[in-house]
Each structure stands twice: as C-alpha cells, then as structure tokens.
Amino acid sequence: MVKNKKFTLEEINRIIEMAWEDRTPFEAIEYQFGINQDGVIKLMRENLKTSSFKLWRKRTVSYTHLRAHETGRNLVCRRLREK
C-alpha cells in the first residue's frame, strides 16, 4: 500500500466499485491506484457500513479462486481499455 496516500472522493468511490466487482482482481486496483489488497481491505472497512463490509469480505473470500486465475493482460479493468 502506498504510505500516506490521500485518495480523492472520486478515487475512493472507484476503488470501492472495482473491489465490489467479482471480476476485478486486486492486482488491477493496485496497478491503477497503487494500493495493495491489504490497503483495499482497510479502505473498504473505513468507508462501508459494517454489514456491507462483512458481506463484501465474505464474497471476496469465496471468489479468491476466480481472481487468482486472472492473467497479466486482464489486470487493467475493462473501463480503462475502453477509454
């Protein structure tokens, strides 16, 4: 995670959106924003309601096997490729 990195509200919203998507690997978020998986978890914990965070964590644990099979060419999210 980038130390002392302050994200704008727009960046926080985008990180949350990407993290919530099942098809976006944590590596893509790190590539785009410089924040690793532990940092994303911390950001989500700080910005989501407790119940939403717990639901998200449950989903990310169950979808870890899907994210692990992503290849290097898929690391950048689809929205970036469309720009």
C-alpha positions as CSV (number, residue, x, y, z in Angstrom):
1,M,0.0,0.0,0.0
2,V,1.2,3.5,-0.7
3,K,2.2,5.1,2.5
4,N,0.3,8.3,3.4
5,K,-1.5,8.3,0.1
6,K,-4.6,10.5,0.2
7,F,-7.3,9.5,-2.3
8,T,-9.9,11.8,-3.6
9,L,-13.5,11.0,-3.0
10,E,-13.8,10.1,-6.7
11,E,-10.8,7.7,-6.4
12,I,-12.2,6.1,-3.2
13,N,-15.6,5.6,-5.0
14,R,-13.8,4.0,-8.0
15,I,-11.7,1.7,-5.8
16,I,-14.8,0.6,-3.9
17,E,-16.6,0.0,-7.2
18,M,-13.7,-2.1,-8.6
19,A,-13.3,-4.1,-5.3
20,W,-17.0,-4.9,-5.2
21,E,-17.0,-6.3,-8.8
22,D,-16.3,-10.0,-8.7
23,R,-14.3,-9.9,-12.0
24,T,-11.7,-7.2,-10.9
25,P,-8.6,-8.7,-9.3
26,F,-6.9,-6.8,-6.5
27,E,-3.8,-6.6,-8.8
28,A,-5.8,-4.3,-11.2
29,I,-6.6,-2.0,-8.3
30,E,-3.0,-1.9,-7.2
31,Y,-1.9,-1.3,-10.8
32,Q,-4.2,1.7,-11.2
33,F,-4.2,3.2,-7.8
34,G,-1.0,1.9,-6.1
35,I,-2.9,0.3,-3.2
36,N,-2.4,-3.4,-2.4
37,Q,-5.0,-6.0,-1.2
38,D,-4.5,-5.1,2.5
39,G,-4.9,-1.4,1.7
40,V,-8.1,-2.1,-0.2
41,I,-9.5,-4.1,2.7
42,K,-8.6,-1.2,5.1
43,L,-10.2,1.3,2.7
44,M,-13.4,-0.8,2.4
45,R,-13.6,-1.2,6.2
46,E,-13.3,2.5,6.7
47,N,-15.8,3.5,4.0
48,L,-18.5,0.9,4.1
49,K,-21.2,0.2,6.7
50,T,-20.2,-2.8,8.9
51,S,-22.8,-5.0,7.4
52,S,-21.7,-4.1,3.8
53,F,-18.1,-4.7,4.7
54,K,-18.8,-8.1,6.1
55,L,-20.8,-9.1,3.1
56,W,-18.1,-7.9,0.8
57,R,-15.4,-9.8,2.7
58,K,-17.5,-13.0,2.6
59,R,-17.8,-12.6,-1.2
60,T,-14.1,-11.8,-1.8
61,V,-13.0,-14.8,0.2
62,S,-15.3,-17.1,-1.8
63,Y,-14.2,-15.5,-5.1
64,T,-10.5,-15.5,-4.4
65,H,-10.0,-18.6,-6.6
66,L,-11.6,-16.7,-9.5
67,R,-9.3,-13.7,-9.0
68,A,-6.2,-15.9,-8.7
69,H,-6.7,-17.2,-12.3
70,E,-6.5,-13.7,-13.9
71,T,-3.7,-13.3,-16.4
72,G,-1.5,-10.3,-16.8
73,R,-3.4,-8.9,-19.8
74,N,-6.6,-8.9,-17.8
75,L,-5.2,-6.8,-14.9
76,V,-6.3,-3.5,-16.3
77,C,-10.1,-3.1,-15.8
78,R,-12.3,-3.1,-18.9
79,R,-13.2,0.6,-18.4
80,L,-9.6,1.6,-18.8
81,R,-9.3,-0.3,-22.1
82,E,-12.4,1.3,-23.4
83,K,-11.1,4.9,-23.0
